[in-house]
Amino acid sequence: MDSVETADTSVTGASKSTKGGVVAWTNSMSTMHLGFLAGLVASGARTSSGFKTCHYNQCAKFLNDHFKLSLTGEQCTNHLKKWRKIWGRLVQLKNLSGALWDEDTCTIRLSDEHYAGHCLSNKSDIPFLNNPIEHYRAMETIFGSTTALGKFAKSGNDPLSFDVEDESDMQTSPNVGESSAKAPPKKKAKIVHIEDDALVTTLKDGFKMMANAVAKSGGDDDAVPDNLWDALVALKGFDEDHIAHYYAHLVDNPKTAKAFIMLKIDNKLVWLSRYVEKTFGVLYNLK
């Protein structure tokens, strides 16, 4: 399901870093982002109404320390919104007439004829049908226990749960005061909670996913060179945000990282400039 891993500009709008660069989320970044938040659910740190600002800030720090980035809590919040929309669509697809759910591989299966007919008018669903759904266990842990079912289910474009800010932030929001004073409370949809035993199973899978992500970036077979970051910083004339994004790309592709570290400095400059031009549309003068 690699087609899902794109810059957040296609889903949540342009997501800018603290220095003005677009956040290009790699698969490893998304894996650790979702794994970290799933871990908060497992530890009981998330409240019944959702994650708080401090949780997203902690997630940003976790990713920044690992990938040498400068993400903010707001960017982690926006990235989770992307996965919430995907989860909402997955809930709808699992309820399609004739759809079968493969628990072992996390795959929504349709017959060949049904698949062809559905995808003809719903091309965006192709990555989620008859293919193992990447990050499904983490999404199930984060969103699954608060998903409305049956006639209460919302469309894939609507959030299935909501996040709350810290109390100090909520008190300064003018909209909060107005809505509580002028409008009566709305009736809440009936929520079906997943049994603890099933949740424990998904949490274990979430932790296993995080461990695999860490192993991928530092294991024996897919280990990246220890001096990779130093080698990138030594390439003068590049914006630090561009270097950080290329570092995340190399961590996500260990074989490419090993090949890069063996290059002479002139060739390293070519590789980095080519990546920046392709990803950000910025052309550096290497002369």
N, C-alpha and C positions, 0 to 999 in steps of 0.2 A: 504493500500500500504506500509506496514511496511517493506517489503522485499527490498525496495529502500534505507532504512535507514541503511547503512553500513559504515564502516570506509572508508575514501576517498582513501585508498590504492587500492581499486578495480577499481577506475575510473580515478583518476588523479595522481596516483603514490603515493609513500610513503610521507605523509605529516607530517613533524616533528615539534614538538613544540620547544620552545626556549631551553628546557632542553633535547631534544632528544627523546621525547616520541611520539608515533603515535597518531594523533588526532582521537578519536572515537566519531564521531558526533552522538548525540542522536536526537530523533525526536523533542524534545523541543528546542534543540539548532538550528536545521535546521529551525524550525518554526519562531523563533525569528530572525535568520539570514536573512531569506527571507522577513519577515515582516518589519525589519529595512530598508532594501534596497528598498522595495516597498514604505515605507514612504518617503524616499528621492525623489523617482520619483513623489510622490504626492505633495511634497513641492516645486518641481521645482529645487531642488538642483543638480540633475544629468544633465550633459550637453547633447547636442544633439548627441555627439559621444560616450557617455558612462560614467561609473563611473570613478572617479579619485582615485589616491592612498589615498588621505585624506579621502575619503568616506569609503574605506575598513578599514582604521585605526580606524575611528570612530565606525564602525561596530564591530571590534575586541574589542574595549574598552567597548562597550555596553554589549557584551557577557561576557567579563571577569568580569565586575562588577556584573553581575547577577549570573553567574555560578562559580565564584571564579577560573577562568582558567587563562592561560597565552598565549592566541591565538595572532597571528600576523595578520596584514593586508593582508599579502601574503597568509596565510592559508584561510582567508575569500574569497580572490580572487579565489583560487583553488576550494573552495567548490561551488562557484557560477558557475564555469565552468561545474561542474557535473550537476547542474540543467539546465544549458543552453543546454547541450547535451540531457537531458531528454525532454526538451521543443521541441527541434528540432525533436525528434522522435514522440512526441505527434502531432505535426503539420502534419507529414506524415500519422499517423494512422487516424487522423480525415478526411483525404482526400481519405481513402481507398474506393473502390467501394462497395456500400452497407452499409457503416458505417453510423450510426445515432448518432447525438450529443444531449445528455440530458443536457440542460443548467442548470436545477435546481440542479442536483446532480453532475455535471461536470463528466459525464460518456460517454465514447465512446462505443456504443452498436453495437454488431454484432449478427446475427442470430446464433443459436447453431451450425449449420452445418458449416457456415463460420468461426466462432470462433475456432472450433475444427481443421479445415483445416489450418487456419493461424497459430495457436499456435503450431501445429505439427512441423513446420519448423522455427518458430520464438518464441522460448520459453521465450526469454527475454522480449517479449511484454505482457506476461500474466498479470503482475500487472497493466497494463494500459488499459485493455479491459474488458468491462462488470463489472467494479468496479469503484466506485467514486475515482477520481484522487486527491490524497492528495496534498496540496500546489498549486493546479491549479490556483487559483485566484491570488496568489502572483506572480507566474511565468508569468501569462498573463499580470500583471501590469508591470513587469520588462522587459520582452522580447517581449510582444505582439505587441507593437506599432512600432517595427522595424523588423517584420518578413516578409521576401520575400515570395510572393505567386506564384502559378501557375508554369510556366516554369522557373521562377527565383528562386524557392525554392531550398535550398541546402539540402544535405543529413543530416541524423541525427548525423553524425560524424563531421560535419563542424560547426563552430560557426556561430550563426545567427546575432550576433552583435559583436562589439569589444570595449574593454575598453582602455582608454588612461591614461598615467601616467601624473604627474604634468609636466609643461613646463620645469622646471629645470631638471627633470629626462630625458625627451625626448632629451634635448640638449646634454646630455652626452652619448647617445646611438650611437655607430658607425654605426649601421645598418640603422638608420633613415637618416643620411646624405647621405649614399651611395645610398639608394633606391630612394631618391628624386633627386639625381644628375644624375644617370645613366639611370633610367627607366622612360618612359613617364607615366603619370597618366592613370590607367586602367578605363575602362568604368564601371560605377556603375550600379548595378541591380536596376530595378524599385522597389521602396518601396511603399507599400500601408499602409497609416496611418489610424489607427482606429479613428473614430469620438470621439469628446470630451465626449459626453454623455455616450457612452459605457465605456470609460476609467474611468470616474468619478464613475460609478457603480462598476467597479473592484477595484478601490482604496478604496471605502468604505468597500468592502469585505475584503481587505487587512488589513485595520485598525481594523476591527472586529476580524480578525484572531489573530492579535497581542494582542488585549485586552483579548481574550480567553486564549492565551498562558500565559499571566501574571496572569490571574485569576486561571489557572490550577496550577500554582506554588505557589499561595498565597491565594486561595479562601477558603471558609469555608469547603467545602466537600473534596477538594483535597489539603488542606494546608499541607506543610511539617513542621516538628517541628522547632521552632525558634532556638533551640540550636543544630541543626543537624551538622552544620559546626564545631562548637566547640567540639562536641562529636567525630568527625572524626579526628580533629587535635590532640586530646588527645591520639590517638592510636600511640604510638611511634614506630619507626623503619621502617616506610613506606616512600617511595619516595613521595614528595609533589605532583608531577604530577599524580601519581596513586590515591592519596587521592582526588584530584580535579576531576578526571574522575569518581570516584565512587560517589562523591557528585552530579555530573551532572546526573548520572544514577538514584540516589535516588530521585532527584527533578523530574525526568521524570516518576518516579513510586512512588507516594505519599504513597500508602498503604505499600509498602516495606520499605519506609523511617520510617513510624510510627512503624512498627514492629521492625526495626533495633534499634531505639532509646530506646526501652523497654528492649533490651537484656543486659545481664551482659557483662562486658568489655571483658572477655575471648571469649564469643560467637561473640561479635562484631569483634574481631580480626580474627576469623574464617571466618566470612562473607566477610570481606574486602579482606583477603588473597585469598579466593576462587575466588572472582571476578577478582582480578589482575591476578591470574594464568590463568583463562579462557580467559580473554581479551588480556593480553599482553604476556602470556607464562612465567611469572616471578613467581618463587616460593619462598616465604618468610619462614624463619625458625622462628616459633612462640615460640620456647623454649628459 
